[in-house]
Amino acid sequence: MTASSPPAGPPRLTRGPLRPIELATGAVLGGATVGLVTVGALVPFAAALQLVAAVPMGLLAHRHRLRAVATTTIAATLVTFVAAGIVPAVNLVGVAVVGGIIGIVKRRHGGLLAVLGLSALAGLVGACFSVGMLLLFSRSRQLLFDTIRNSARGLENLAARQAALEPLGRWVAEATDAILRWWWAWIGGGVIAGVIVSGVVSWYVLGSVLDRLAWLPGRDDLLDAPADDRPVAPLPVTLREVSFRYPGARADALQGIDLTVRVGEFVAVVGHNGSGKSTLTRILAGRPPTGGTVTRPGSAGLGVRGGTAMVLQRPESQTLGVLVADDVVWGLPTEIAAEVDIDGLLTEVGLAGMGDRETATLSGGQQQRLAVAAALARQPTLLLADEATSMIDPEGRRDLVALLADLPKRHAMAVVLVTHHEADAAAADRVVHLMGGRSVAQLPAWPRPVRDQRRRPMGEPVLELTGVRHTYNRGTPWEAPALHGVDLSVRRGEALLIVGGNGSGKSTLAWIMAGLTVPTDGACVLREFAGAKPVHKRIGAVQLAFQHSRLQLQRQSVGEEIEDWGGHGTAAVARALDAVGLDRALATRSIEELSGGQAKRVVLAAIVAGRPQVVVLDEPLAGLDPEGRAGVVELLARLRDSGLTLIVISHDVADMAAVCDRTVHLRDGRIVETAAPPHPAAPSHPAGPRVPDFTGGFR
């Protein structure tokens, strides 16, 4: 009944059937391999892509088991055969073999000798297969050999017309006869030699790539939990004096937590960034603590029917099916999936009649509802919603909280909602406040941003949209209109706020304004000193800060990321960090160590280093606690006053109105209202670090 486990060991590859994470990773990396091999085979001058195709398979073998690589290879080969034919399919098998060898050797910390041994073994298998197929299909083999002989004879006859070339022609014909006489040795030996040479070359090339990618997290720390062979029974769960410290950390992420969750309860856990909320969620999901005890009648059963299910902050990270109905039962055994009442679950979460819709067409709120439906398909006893409301609009947040609060009343289960927002906790039976890893009676109040006085006048129009329309999958049965005739003008130095519910077209508009998507109709024009050009022909002049900042950070350290965007040299990196209020010492910090607020500031620092004319920010406050939100609003006010043009797309009207000059309301792909923010003038924020004025200096 009582479990007090030691700290988990290093990540390990478990036994048994393929886990959902292996299936998902295999699907993504296998699809990338199919694309690279197919394009490399069918598009002229793109053959080099087939050399890159070994990287996804190598990464898969480096992170997951051999059976995941084998399953992915079989599926990818079949898809490639259907899409491009037999030759690209054979090429994909070769790519998968080489990538798999390098990935496995790297994972097991082997060396070149291991690569040579595995390559020789794979080459031998390939040679036996090739020779065996030619022996089995003897008529096809004879036809092929006759064609080769006839070609050699024709070359010999052509060479015989010139006395100087006659010996060469005769030699070609004799060599062809000798090779075809011993064809099995030449083909078998050629296959073995080819695989060995490819393995050696890939060891140095692909191996270096895998070494550079080794710092990327490839596993969730929940996988470090030791196996629990007890029957699945996650509730009631009781935590007594629970603490947790991550490997290598100097302080506990959680300390002295006492908590009991029972069937029928809706519990809210509220805290700011870094307070330990997600760590507590992982303890409840089965990760053993480093101190204290966790008591439950059986195993947590994460992902197992009747056990624990999780709904995460980013719904798209949990959406794996192409169709809504497929996603609900994705990963379930066939016999269990057949028993699930998909239509009933979709109706329960407010997605009635959407089973045949593509998941890519759902709004953020609908995707979160789909994630809840997929969780309910496992009939969980404990449902953990980790920041599930942070990325959706206020109306969608209220609806999702109401849905979660109602679940324990209709099912034998408990729901734990982790959130930044006190308002989300209003419907909870109990509220747990976390601060600094400890449970506290109440969180300190944090003031909302106040209206910031403009210190610099706006200029002439710099970005103009005229009659902009956009339709996804135009001309197909899956056609999905997103924008309908948007007319908008943005002035130089203006801070414009664009608001609207999930699915209103805000993100599509953001990508068009950044030049990353060309509108189906109409024009988006950037006005510069040299004239006006379509913004998609001036990539970089308008920068886009993604809603999920971590997706935009691709290098290992903060300094490398800023240099990648144009901040060349230590001084430029330091100035960019100053501009966004970050300590210069952060330049050497790993991207993986950044908090959500720090990641957003690093993206802005990188953008500042690239000196764009306009910055489009997609939901810059999403996922941040009140302190982080106020800090980002203050930062945007300073960037606006430096002369930078800001276009902010956000659900958070009350906070962002403090820095924006004008608000545009978007609904169903149309602008329905344009107005100045309704806030009266108030004292401006205190002066912050110097920021670039985008004319070549600092102010």
Rosetta blueprint (number, residue, H / E / L):
1 M L
2 T E
3 A E
4 S L
5 S L
6 P L
7 P L
8 A L
9 G L
10 P L
11 P L
12 R L
13 L L
14 T L
15 R L
16 G L
17 P L
18 L L
19 R L
20 P H
21 I H
22 E H
23 L H
24 A H
25 T H
26 G H
27 A H
28 V H
29 L H
30 G H
31 G H
32 A H
33 T H
34 V H
35 G H
36 L H
37 V H
38 T H
39 V H
40 G H
41 A H
42 L H
43 V L
44 P L
45 F L
46 A L
47 A L
48 A L
49 L H
50 Q H
51 L H
52 V H
53 A L
54 A H
55 V H
56 P H
57 M H
58 G H
59 L H
60 L H
61 A H
62 H H
63 R H
64 H L
65 R L
66 L H
67 R H
68 A H
69 V H
70 A H
71 T H
72 T H
73 T H
74 I H
75 A H
76 A H
77 T H
78 L H
79 V H
80 T H
81 F H
82 V H
83 A H
84 A H
85 G L
86 I H
87 V H
88 P H
89 A H
90 V H
91 N H
92 L H
93 V H
94 G H
95 V H
96 A H
97 V H
98 V H
99 G H
100 G H
101 I H
102 I H
103 G H
104 I H
105 V H
106 K H
107 R H
108 R L
109 H L
110 G L
111 G L
112 L H
113 L H
114 A H
115 V H
116 L H
117 G H
118 L H
119 S H
120 A H
121 L H
122 A H
123 G H
124 L H
125 V H
126 G H
127 A H
128 C H
129 F H
130 S H
131 V H
132 G H
133 M H
134 L H
135 L H
136 L H
137 F L
138 S H
139 R H
140 S H
141 R H
142 Q H
143 L H
144 L H
145 F H
146 D H
147 T H
148 I H
149 R H
150 N H
151 S H
152 A H
153 R H
154 G H
155 L H
156 E H
157 N H
158 L H
159 A H
160 A H
161 R L
162 Q L
163 A L
164 A L
165 L L
166 E H
167 P H
168 L H
169 G H
170 R H
171 W H
172 V H
173 A H
174 E H
175 A H
176 T H
177 D H
178 A H
179 I H
180 L H
181 R H
182 W L
183 W H
184 W H
185 A H
186 W H
187 I H
188 G H
189 G H
190 G H
191 V H
192 I H
193 A H
194 G H
195 V H
196 I H
197 V H
198 S H
199 G H
200 V H
201 V H
202 S H
203 W H
204 Y H
205 V H
206 L H
207 G H
208 S H
209 V H
210 L H
211 D H
212 R H
213 L H
214 A L
215 W L
216 L L
217 P L
218 G L
219 R L
220 D L
221 D H
222 L H
223 L H
224 D H
225 A L
226 P L
227 A L
228 D L
229 D L
230 R L
231 P L
232 V E
233 A L
234 P L
235 L L
236 P L
237 V E
238 T E
239 L E
240 R E
241 E E
242 V E
243 S E
244 F E
245 R L
246 Y L
247 P L
248 G L
249 A L
250 R L
251 A L
252 D L
253 A L
254 L E
255 Q E
256 G E
257 I E
258 D E
259 L E
260 T E
261 V E
262 R L
263 V L
264 G L
265 E L
266 F E
267 V E
268 A E
269 V E
270 V E
271 G E
272 H L
273 N L
274 G L
275 S L
276 G L
277 K H
278 S H
279 T H
280 L H
281 T H
282 R H
283 I H
284 L H
285 A L
286 G L
287 R L
288 P L
289 P L
290 T L
291 G E
292 G E
293 T E
294 V E
295 T E
296 R L
297 P L
298 G L
299 S E
300 A L
301 G L
302 L E
303 G L
304 V L
305 R L
306 G L
307 G L
308 T E
309 A E
310 M E
311 V E
312 L L
313 Q L
314 R L
315 P H
316 E H
317 S H
318 Q L
319 T L
320 L L
321 G L
322 V L
323 L E
324 V H
325 A H
326 D H
327 D H
328 V H
329 V L
330 W L
331 G L
332 L L
333 P L
334 T H
335 E H
336 I H
337 A H
338 A L
339 E L
340 V L
341 D L
342 I H
343 D H
344 G H
345 L H
346 L H
347 T H
348 E H
349 V L
350 G L
351 L L
352 A L
353 G L
354 M L
355 G L
356 D L
357 R L
358 E E
359 T H
360 A H
361 T H
362 L L
363 S L
364 G H
365 G H
366 Q H
367 Q H
368 Q H
369 R H
370 L H
371 A H
372 V H
373 A H
374 A H
375 A H
376 L H
377 A L
378 R L
379 Q L
380 P L
381 T L
382 L E
383 L E
384 L E
385 A E
386 D E
387 E L
388 A L
389 T L
390 S L
391 M L
392 I L
393 D L
394 P H
395 E H
396 G H
397 R H
398 R H
399 D H
400 L H
401 V H
402 A H
403 L H
404 L H
405 A H
406 D H
407 L H
408 P H
409 K H
410 R H
411 H L
412 A L
413 M L
414 A E
415 V E
416 V E
417 L E
418 V E
419 T E
420 H L
421 H L
422 E H
423 A H
424 D H
425 A H
426 A H
427 A H
428 A L
429 D L
430 R E
431 V E
432 V E
433 H E
434 L E
435 M E
436 G L
437 G L
438 R E
439 S E
440 V E
441 A L
442 Q L
443 L L
444 P L
445 A L
446 W L
447 P L
448 R L
449 P L
450 V L
451 R L
452 D L
453 Q L
454 R L
455 R L
456 R L
457 P L
458 M L
459 G L
460 E L
461 P E
462 V E
463 L E
464 E E
465 L E
466 T E
467 G E
468 V E
469 R E
470 H E
471 T E
472 Y E
473 N L
474 R L
475 G L
476 T L
477 P L
478 W L
479 E L
480 A E
481 P E
482 A E
483 L E
484 H E
485 G E
486 V E
487 D E
488 L E
489 S E
490 V E
491 R E
492 R L
493 G L
494 E L
495 A E
496 L E
497 L E
498 I E
499 V E
500 G L
501 G L
502 N L
503 G L
504 S L
505 G L
506 K H
507 S H
508 T H
509 L H
510 A H
511 W H
512 I H
513 M H
514 A L
515 G L
516 L L
517 T L
518 V L
519 P L
520 T L
521 D E
522 G E
523 A E
524 C E
525 V E
526 L E
527 R E
528 E E
529 F L
530 A L
531 G E
532 A E
533 K E
534 P E
535 V H
536 H H
537 K H
538 R L
539 I E
540 G L
541 A L
542 V E
543 Q E
544 L E
545 A E
546 F L
547 Q L
548 H L
549 S H
550 R H
551 L H
552 Q H
553 L L
554 Q L
555 R L
556 Q L
557 S E
558 V H
559 G H
560 E H
561 E H
562 I H
563 E H
564 D H
565 W L
566 G L
567 G L
568 H L
569 G L
570 T H
571 A H
572 A H
573 V H
574 A H
575 R H
576 A H
577 L H
578 D H
579 A H
580 V L
581 G L
582 L L
583 D L
584 R H
585 A H
586 L H
587 A H
588 T H
589 R L
590 S E
591 I H
592 E H
593 E H
594 L L
595 S L
596 G H
597 G H
598 Q H
599 A H
600 K H
601 R H
602 V H
603 V H
604 L H
605 A H
606 A H
607 I H
608 V H
609 A H
610 G L
611 R L
612 P L
613 Q L
614 V E
615 V E
616 V E
617 L E
618 D E
619 E L
620 P L
621 L L
622 A L
623 G L
624 L L
625 D L
626 P H
627 E H
628 G H
629 R H
630 A H
631 G H
632 V H
633 V H
634 E H
635 L H
636 L H
637 A H
638 R H
639 L H
640 R H
641 D H
642 S L
643 G L
644 L L
645 T E
646 L E
647 I E
648 V E
649 I E
650 S L
651 H L
652 D L
653 V H
654 A H
655 D H
656 M H
657 A L
658 A L
659 V L
660 C L
661 D L
662 R E
663 T E
664 V E
665 H E
666 L E
667 R E
668 D L
669 G L
670 R E
671 I E
672 V E
673 E E
674 T E
675 A E
676 A L
677 P L
678 P L
679 H L
680 P L
681 A L
682 A L
683 P L
684 S L
685 H L
686 P L
687 A L
688 G L
689 P L
690 R L
691 V L
692 P E
693 D L
694 F L
695 T L
696 G L
697 G L
698 F E
699 R L
